[in-house]
Amino acid sequence: MKSKLYFLLFVLLVPFILAFSQEEKKVVYDPPKPEDAPDQIRNAVMLGYNILMNTQKYAADYVGNDLNCHNCHFDGGITKGGKNGGISYVGVAAKYPKYRERQDYAVDLITRVNNCFMRSLKGKPLPGDSKEMTALLTYYQWISKGIPIYADIPWLGLQKLESDHEPVKEAGKEIYGTICAKCHGESGQGSKSENHRMSGPPLWGNDSFTDGAGMSRLEVMAAFAYNNMPKGNPHLTKEQALDAAAYVTDQPRAKFTKDSEAW
């Protein structure tokens, strides 16, 4: 009789045990500050942060346009993404190696970083043993501190923009001129602030990202614009974001070819 009661008690408790177990596995957003890194790695962490915030200065030899990493990864990627959060880097070190459709294979974080430098920054790859690459990897690992390997990290990446709206390029041109051109320029050339730091990055032309960058895809640009533009006060509707993205991604930009990956 007792064994049956124990069994029944166990069956009743299983859902609570599982729920508690799942709760324990939940990933918590609590990234450490770069300046709080231990002495042994602080210089590398801070260099990684500076590269992301001012790529033009701290990784000048590897950049071929006027963009900086923080144009997409706000605050060095130490954000929770979503509205006005850009694309987060917190936890990215726990997600690689990772399968990538472009390579049809699992790639490591070095390859992923260099894809960004070549496709988005129109530059060249950082040597794997360079101080710049070492700094970036150290930075990613530091701000991913405490996140389990291959955990489900809900704030990483861009959430797909769900809409039945068919993008209209002509409407996007008007939206761009009214809202976007104030920071990004009438001809997509970007604009600089008084201290000569880029305040609105170029969105097309030779000084912008290539046609091989993720942002050159309409659905990616629309999702980013909807969540983040205008920066500091994102208020585009889904329809406006899609229309504006249709216009911007249709503009001329540098070509990226498979030969560029021959490195």
Secondary structure, DSSP 8 states (H G I E B T S, - for coil): -HHHHHHHHHHHHHHHHHHHHHHHH--------GGGS-HHHHHHHHHHHHHHH-HHHHTGGG--SS--GGGTSGGGG-S--STT--S--TTGGGS-SEEETTTTEEE-HHHHHHHHHHHTS------TTSHHHHHHHHHHHHHTTT--TT---TTSS-----------HHHHHHHIIIIIHHHH-TTS--EE-TTS-EEE---SBTTS--TTSGGGSHHHHHHHHHHHSSTTS----HHHHHHHHHHHTTS-B----GGGG--
